[in-house]
C-alpha cells in the first residue's frame, strides 16, 4: 500500500511540475457513457415527494427555496422548525402551502421560506397527508464570517454511474458547505426526464440539504425550431432568485445571491453565444455592470458555462470574451468558475494586469482533449474532479480534488487594498 501511495504522489507531482499535460498524438477523445436507457420513464413520479432540492436564494441567511415533484395535483406543503435532537420538534413545525404547477404528467411544488434566522439549523419535510418526505436539515447562512462552498463542472454524461461518486465525495469532505455551484450541462439532453432523474438520484439528500446554485449550459437547451429554448424542466424544478434582467428568456439563469459577504453571480453564456437579438446581449451585459458596480462586498464569484478562456485551441467563445471580460476586468472580479470544455484548466498569473482567476472543470465522465494554453498555469484532463473553496476575510483558498479524493491542485488569493489580488500556488508536494 505504501508503494502504491508513493507511486500515486509521484504521478501527481510529475503532472504539477510539467505545468500542463499535453495530449498524446492520436489519442482519441474519451467519453464514458451510461448504459442505454429503455424507452419510457425510468423515474416515474408517485404521491411521495421526490427530486427535492434546496435552491440558492438572494439572501440564504433569511430565506430558503424548496422544490419537489409528485404525480398528484393535490396541494403540497412544507413543514419546518428549528432543528432539535428531540423528535417532538415535529409538533412545533409550521406548515406553509406551496405553489403547484403541472409538467407533462407530473406536478412540481415550490415555495420560498422567509423570515428565517441567520446561522440557524432548520429541519423540514415536504408533501401532504398522502405522502411526506423524510425530515431534512439545512443551516441558514451567517451574516458574515468564513464561507465554504463546492464547485462542480459538467455532470452531463454517465450521471448516475459515474457522477454520483463525485458529488458524494465532495459532500462527504465538506458537509457544512453553504452552497454547491453546478456550472452548467447538468444533463446531456435538456428535456430527457430520465437524465434529470439520474441527476437527482445521484445527489440524493445532498440536493435537499445544501443550497444549489445552478447555471445552465448549452445542453440545457433544445433547438427544435432552430431557436434556443431552455429545458422545460429548468424553471419547474429550480426556484432561483428573481433579481435578474427581467427578460423571460433569461429568468432563472441570470441572478445573484449574497452569501456571508460574498456576491455570487450566475450568467447565461448560452444566451450570449446564441443570443437571438442585440437587445438580449445588451440586457445581460448592462445587468452585469449594475450588479458589479453596486456590489457592497469585497469578494465577487461569477459562475457561467462557456469559458472566457478555453482548454484547447479552436474553442473560443467570442461573445463571452467581448461582452463579459471587459466588465470582469473593470470591476476586478475575483474568480470565474466555468465548465463546457470537459477538461481542467486554471490561470491568473499570465493574464496580467487584471487579477481575475479563471477555472474550467468537469465532474462527469465525458472528456475532451486539451493542450497547453497561454492563459493557463495548468491544463490537464481525463479526470473527474471536484473543488472546495473557502473564503475567510481577506483570503480565498481554492482546492481541486480527484474523484478518488486526492488533492490535485490548489491556489490562494489574498486581497490587498488598492492592488490586484496576491496569487500563491498551493499545490500538493
N, C-alpha and C positions, 0 to 999 in steps of 0.2 A: 504493500500500500504506500509506503514511504517513497519508493522509487517512482510509482505512478504519479504521486503528487508532485515530486520534483520534476519529472518529465513535463507535466502539465504547466508548471510555473515557468519552466524554460521555454516552452512553446509560446506562452503568452508574452514572456519577456522579449522573445525574438520579434514578435509582431510589433510590440511597442517601440523597440529600437529602430525598426525599419521605418516607422512613422506612417507607413501606408502599405497595404497589401495590394499587389497588382495581380490581375487575373492571369492565369496561365494561358498560353496561346492555345486556341482551340477548345478551351474549357466551355462546356455548354452551360446555359442558364439552368439552375436547379429550381424546380417548383414541385415540392412535395404536396400532393393533394389528398383530400379525404376520399374515401370510397364513394362511388356514385350513389346518390340517394334515389330511392324508389319514388314513383310518381305519387302525388298526394302529400298532405302534410304529415311529417313525422312528429310534429309537435302540436297536436290539436289542443285547443283551449277546453277548459271544463268550468264547473261552478267554483272550483278552488282557484284563488288568485295565483297567477304565475307571472313571469317576466317583471318582477318587482324591481324598481330601480329608484334610488335616491339621486336626484339631479342637483347640479350646482344651481345656486340662486345668486341674485345680485348682492345679497348680504347673508352668507351662510352662518353668521353669528346669531341671527334672529329669525331666519327663515329656513324651511326645508320643503322641497318639492318632491312629491312621490307619485309614481305612475305604476300601474299594473294592468293585467289583462284577465278577462274571463270570457265565457261563451254566453253570458246572460246580460240582458238589458236592464236587469234589476238594479236599483240604486246601490252604489258602493260607498263605503265609509272607511275612514282611518280612525282608530282609537289610539291615543298616545298619552303618555305620562312621563314624569321624571323617573329614570331608572332606579330600581330598588332591588336589593338582593332578596327581599321578602316577596313571595309570589302574590301577596294580596295587593301589590301595586295596581293590579288589573282592575280592582274595584274602584280605583280613583281615576281611571282613564277618562279622558274627554273624547267624545265622539264627534267627528266632523264629516259632513257629506262631501262626496266627490262629484265631479262632472263626468258624465259618461257619454262616449261617442262611439259609433259603430265603424268598423273597418272590415269589409267583406263579411264573413260570418262571425267575426269576433267583436268584442267590446273592450275599449280601453277606458280606464278610470284614472282621473288625475285630480290632484289638489295641492295647494301650497299652504303649509302651516306658517303662521306669522306670530309675532309676539313672543318668540322663544327667548330664553335667557342665554347669553353667551357662555361658552366654555362649560356646557352642561350636558350630561349624558341623559338621553331620552330613549325610551323604548316605544315601539309602535307595532301595530298589525293592521292589515287591510282586508277588506271583504265585506261580508254581511252574514245574516243568520244562515244562509245556505252554505257558507264556507268561509272560514277565516284563514289567513296566513299564520305562520308562526310569529311570535314576537321577535322583532329585530331591534338592534340598538345602534344609535349613532350619537356622536358628540358634536354639538354646535361649535363653530369656530370661536376662538377668543377674540377680544377686541384688538389685541396686539400680542406680540411675542413670537417665539420660534415657530416656524411653519415648515411642514414636511409634506411632500406630495410625490405621487407616482406618475411617470410619463411612459406611454406605450405608443410605438409606431403601429403601422398597419397590421391588423389581425388577418383579415381578408380571406385567406385560403388555409385549409386544414384547421379550422377554428376549434371544433370540438376535440379532435385527436391531438393536435399539436399546440394550439394557442392556450388551451386551458392550463397547461403547466406553467406558462409564463405569468399570467395574471395571478395565479395562486401562489407562485413562489414570491412574486413581488409583494403581495399582501402579507404573506407569512413573515416576510422580513421587515415590513413596515405596516403593522396592523393599525397604528394610530395615525396613518396618513389623513390629512384634511381633505384631499381630493385626489381623483385619478384623471389624468388627461389622456384621451384617446384621439390621436392626431389624424383621423380620417381613414377611409377604407376599412370600416369595421367588418363589412361583409364584401363578398365578391359581386353578387347580383342584387341590385338595390331593392327589388320587390319580392325577393325569394324568401318566403316565410320560414323555410327550413333553416336557412343560413342565419336568420335572426334568432331562431330557436336555439341553434348551436351557440351563438354568441351569449345569449342569456344563460344557457346551461353551463357553459364554460366558466362564467363568472360566479354563478350561483348566488349565495347570500352576500358575496362581496358587493355586488351591484346594489343591494339594499342596505348596505352598512356604511359605505363611503361615497360621498357625492361624486358623480361622474360629470366631467366637463368633456362633452363630445363635440367634435367639429367634423363636418362632412368632407369626404374625399370624392374623387371622380366616380368611384364605384357605388356611391350612394345616389347616383343619378342614372336616369334612363333617357333614351333618345328616340322613342317610338315614332315621333312625328318630325324628327330632325332637330328638335329643340331640347335643351337640358331640363329635366324635371326631377326634383328631389324625391327620394323614395316616399311612397305613400305611408310607410311605417314611421318615418322620422318624427314628424310633429305629433303623431299619436302616442308614441312610446317614450318620447323625451319631452319633459316640461322645462324649458330653458328660459333664461332671463329675457324679458321683453323690453330691452333698452337699446335696441339696435337702430337701423336706419329708417324703419317704418315701412320699407318696401316688403311686400308679401313674399317676393322671390328670395329675400334674404332673412326673413323671420325665422328664428330658431337656429340660426347658424352664425350670425354676426351679433355679438353681445359682449359684455364684460361682467366680471364678478370681482368684488373687492374682498380679499380674504386676509385678515391679520396683517394689514399694512402692505399688501401686495396687490397690484391690479393685474388680473388675468384677462386677456383679450382673445376672443375667438374670431378668426377671419375666414371668409368663404372664398378660397382661391379658385375653386371650380367656376364660380360666377365672376371671376376676373378673367381667367383664361378663355372661358366660353361665354362671356357676357353678351347678351342679346341687344344691348344698346350702350351708347356712350354715357347715358344718364345713369345706368347701373354701375359703371366703372366709377363715375364721379361720386355717386352716393356713398359707396363704400369707402372711397378714399377720404371724402370730406368727413364722414363719420369717424374714421380712424384718427384724423387730425384733431377733431374735437375731443375725442376720448383720451388721446395722449396729452393734449395741451391742458386739459382740466384734471389730469391725474394728480391727486394730492399726496401720493405715496412715493417713497424713494425707489421702490422696485417695480419693474414692469416685465411681465412674462407674456409673450404672444405665442399662440398655437395656431397652426394652419396646415393644410395638407401639402400643397405643391411647394417645394423648397425655393428659396431665393437663390441658393447655390446648390447644385446637384452633385451626385457622386459618380457621374460618368458624363463624358462629353456628348453633346447632342441632345441633352435633356433639359435645356434651358427653358425656364418659364418666364418669357419676356415681359408679359403684362404684370406679373407679380413683382419682378425686379423694377419695372418702370414706375408703377403706381404705389407700391408699398415701401420699397427700400429707402427712398429719399426721406420718408417720414420716420422710419426706424433710425436713420442717421440723425435727422434734425432733433428728435426728442430723446435720443440716446437710450433706445430700448435695450434692456439688459440681455435678454436671451430670447431666441425664437426656436420653438420646438416643432418639427415638421415630420412628414412621412413621405410616401409616394415612390421613393427610389429603391426600396427594398434592399437597402444596404445601410451601413453605419458610417457616418462622417460627422466631424465637428471641427470648427475652426473659429479663431478670433484674431490671433496674432498676425495673420497675414492679410487682414482686412483693415489695416490702419487707414485713417486715424479714428474710426468711429467707435470701436469698442463694443459692438454687439456680438455676442456669441451665438453661432448658428449650429443647430444639431439636426441631423437626419437619422431616422432609425426605423427598424422593422421588428415586430414581435411575432408575426405569424410564420408560416412555412414557405411562402412564396419568396424566392430570392432572385435578384438580378446581378449581373456582372457589374464591376466597378473599376475605377482606375484612379491613380494619383491625380489630385486636383490642386490647382494653385491656391485656392482659398482655404484648403483644409489642412489642419495639423495631422489628422489621421483619417484614412478611409479604409474600410475593410468590409467584409460581407460573409454571406452564407452562415450567419449566426443569428439565432433568435436571442433577443435582448430585452431587458427592461432597465428602467432608470429611476433612481431615487434621488430626490432633490430636497435639500434643506436650506432655508433662508433664515438666518438669525442675525438680526440687527444689520451690520454692515457687510455681512459675508454670505455668499451663496456657494454651497457645496454640492457639486454635481457628480454622481457616481453611476457608472454603467456596469451592468451585470449580465453575464450569460444566463441563459435559461436554466443552466445547471447550478447557478448560484455563485460562481467565481466572479470576483471583482475583475473587470476587464480594463476599465479606463476611468479617468476622473480628472476634474479640474476644479479650481476655486476662483471665484470672482470676489474681489474686495472693493467696496465702494469708497471713493475718495472725493472729498468736497472739491468741486471745480475742476476735476480731472477725469479722464476715462477710467473705467474700472481696471484695477490691477488684476492681471491674469497669472495664475500659478498652476503648473502641472501638478496633478495628484494621482499619477498612475501607479499601479501596483509594481513593486520591485521584483 
